[in-house]
Amino acid sequence: MKRAVKPIYTAPTVDAARAALDDLTEIWGKKYGAIIRLWESAWEEFTPFLSYDPEIRQVICSTNAIESLNARYRRAVRARGHR
């Protein structure tokens, strides 16, 4: 599924991203309907992201991934203690 979503957020234009979302819906819509609905409902908030240069997009995605990983570490430390 991760590979199927990548063409959406790496698309060069909004139209290309929409086409990639349509492809995702066609292939995975029945199995992962909630994810498709999430993309559909957040589409207007997502499309400004596509106006950034690809280099900027990569930094934004990388930063979010790093923050997510750090949050998981903090949760694990809180749950188990810091020993």
C-alpha positions as CSV (number, residue, x, y, z in Angstrom):
1,M,0.0,0.0,0.0
2,K,2.9,2.4,0.8
3,R,4.2,2.1,-2.8
4,A,0.7,2.7,-4.1
5,V,0.4,6.0,-2.2
6,K,3.8,7.4,-3.2
7,P,2.7,8.5,-6.7
8,I,0.2,10.8,-5.1
9,Y,2.5,12.8,-3.0
10,T,5.4,12.8,-5.6
11,A,3.2,13.8,-8.5
12,P,4.4,16.9,-10.4
13,T,0.9,18.5,-10.6
14,V,-2.4,18.4,-8.9
15,D,-4.0,16.7,-11.9
16,A,-1.3,14.0,-11.9
17,A,-1.9,13.5,-8.2
18,R,-5.6,13.2,-8.8
19,A,-5.0,10.6,-11.4
20,A,-2.8,8.6,-9.0
21,L,-5.5,8.8,-6.3
22,D,-8.0,7.5,-8.9
23,D,-5.7,4.6,-9.7
24,L,-5.2,3.9,-5.9
25,T,-9.0,3.9,-5.5
26,E,-9.5,1.5,-8.4
27,I,-6.8,-0.9,-7.1
28,W,-7.2,-0.7,-3.3
29,G,-10.6,1.0,-2.7
30,K,-12.5,-2.1,-1.6
31,K,-9.8,-3.4,0.7
32,Y,-8.7,0.0,2.2
33,G,-11.8,2.1,1.9
34,A,-11.0,4.1,5.0
35,I,-7.7,5.3,3.6
36,I,-9.3,6.3,0.4
37,R,-12.0,8.3,2.3
38,L,-9.2,10.0,4.3
39,W,-7.4,11.1,1.1
40,E,-10.7,12.3,-0.4
41,S,-11.7,14.3,2.7
42,A,-8.2,15.9,3.1
43,W,-7.7,16.6,-0.6
44,E,-8.1,20.4,-0.4
45,E,-5.6,20.6,2.5
46,F,-3.2,18.3,0.7
47,T,-3.0,20.0,-2.7
48,P,-1.1,23.1,-1.6
49,F,1.8,20.7,-0.7
50,L,2.1,19.9,-4.4
51,S,3.1,23.6,-5.1
52,Y,6.4,23.1,-3.4
53,D,9.5,22.0,-5.3
54,P,10.3,18.3,-5.0
55,E,13.3,19.0,-2.8
56,I,11.2,20.9,-0.3
57,R,8.6,18.2,-0.3
58,Q,11.2,15.6,0.5
59,V,12.4,17.6,3.5
60,I,8.8,18.1,4.7
61,C,8.2,14.3,4.5
62,S,11.5,13.4,6.0
63,T,11.0,15.8,8.9
64,N,7.5,14.3,9.6
65,A,9.0,10.8,9.6
66,I,11.8,11.8,12.0
67,E,9.3,13.5,14.3
68,S,7.1,10.3,14.2
69,L,10.1,8.1,15.1
70,N,11.1,10.4,18.0
71,A,7.5,10.4,19.3
72,R,7.6,6.5,19.3
73,Y,10.8,6.6,21.2
74,R,9.4,8.9,23.8
75,R,6.3,6.7,24.2
76,A,8.4,3.6,24.6
77,V,10.7,5.3,27.2
78,R,7.6,6.5,29.2
79,A,6.0,3.1,29.1
80,R,9.2,1.2,30.2
81,G,11.1,3.8,32.1
82,H,14.5,5.2,31.2
83,R,16.8,2.5,32.6
